[in-house]
């Protein structure tokens, strides 16, 4: 069987292929009449300069190399207002809840591990203390070097 290459129009979809994998570098690799668009490279959802998935209903998803990923902002912005933070394919947010639903439910996640709000705040405090300690140790190290 021959590998697909180029543009293929199939029913309500337009898909682009390279070496048998869905792939396009200069726009969405999948487009649907409903407005759905998906950016892929080498078969994986991927886009550096915007969402890799744009649903016709307004939902947007950010992906890098096949992993949901967006630094410091939600990787999924759902049409209904729900937001999900991912980093390297794992639910992750260090500034607050990684899942915020419009009806008020929130979930706290770090590197794919779920925390209670209390445990998340303790983790955040430990991180802050470790940062202060590291800064203090670096200052002391510099002072010591200057004296020698």
N, C-alpha and C positions, 0 to 999 in steps of 0.2 A: 504494500500500500504506500502510495506517495504522500510525503509530508505536506501539510498545507503551508502555503506562503502567500502573503498579500491579503487583499481585502475580499471578504466573503459576505454576501447579503443572504441571510437565512430568515425567512418568515418576517418577524418584526425586528430582527436584530441585524446589526452590522458588526462584524468581528474582523480583527486583523491578526494575522498569524506570521510567525517567523520560525522556521525549522520545526513546524508542527505544534508550536506552543503559542498561546495567545500573547501577542507582543505588539507594542507600538511605542515609539519614542517621542512622537510629536503631537500627541493628543490621546483621547480615550481609545482603548483597544476594543471596548465593547460599548455599543450604543443601542438603546432600545427606543421605540417610538414613544413610550411613556415618559421619556426624559431621563431615564436611568443611564448613567455613564460610569464606566469603570476603567481605570488606568492600570495596565499590566506591563511588566517587562519580564521576558523569559518565563511566562506562565504565572508569575507571582504578582499579587496586587502591590503596586509601587508607584509613588509620586512624591517628589521632594518639594514641589512648590505649591501644594494645595491638597485638597482631599482626593484620595484615590477612588472613592466611591461617592457619587452624587446621585441620590435617589430622586426620582421625579416628585416625591412628596416633601422634599426639603431636608431629609436626613443626609448627613455627611459623615464620612469615615476617612481617617488618615492612616495610611499604611506605608511601611518602608520594607522592602525585600520580603514581602509575605507576612509581616508582623504588624499588628495594630501598633501605632507609635506616633506620639506627638509630645514634644517636650514642653512642659509648663502650661499646657492647655488641653482640653478634652480631645481624645482621639475619635470619639463618637459624639456627634451632636444630633440627637434624635429630633424628628419633626415636632414631637409633642413637648420638647424642652428638656427631656432627660439628657444627662451628660455623663460620659464615662471616660476616665483618664487611663491611658495605657502607655507603657514604656517598654520597648522591645518585646511586645506581645503579651505582657503581663499587666494586670490591673495594678496601677501604681500612682500614688499622688502623695507628695510630702508636704503640701500646703493645706490639706484638708481632706474631705471625703473624696474617694476615687469614683464613687457612684453617687449622683445626685438626681433623684427623681422628682418630677414636678409635684407629685402628691406629698412630698416631704420626706420620704424615706432616704436615708443616707447610709453608705457603707464606706469603711476606711480600709484601704489596702496598701501594702508596701511589698513590692517585688512578688506579686502574686499570692501573698499571704493576707488573709483577712484579720483585722484587729477590731476590738471594741473601741468605741470612742475614747474611753478612759485609757486603754492600753496604747492607743495611737498617740494620745497626748503625752503619756510617759515616754514613749519612743522618741517623740519630738524633743522633749526636754533633755533626754540623754544625748541626743544628737547635738543639741545646742551646747551642752556642757562639754562634750568631746571637742567641738570646734573651738571653744574658748580655751580649753586646756592645750590643744595643739598650737594655737596662736601664742599662748604664754610660753610654751616650751621653745618655740621658734625664736621668740624675742630673747629669752635667756641664752639660747645658743649663740645668737648674734652678738650679745653683750660679751659673752665669754671669749669669742673670737677677737673682738675689738681690743680686749685687755691684753691679749698675748702679743 
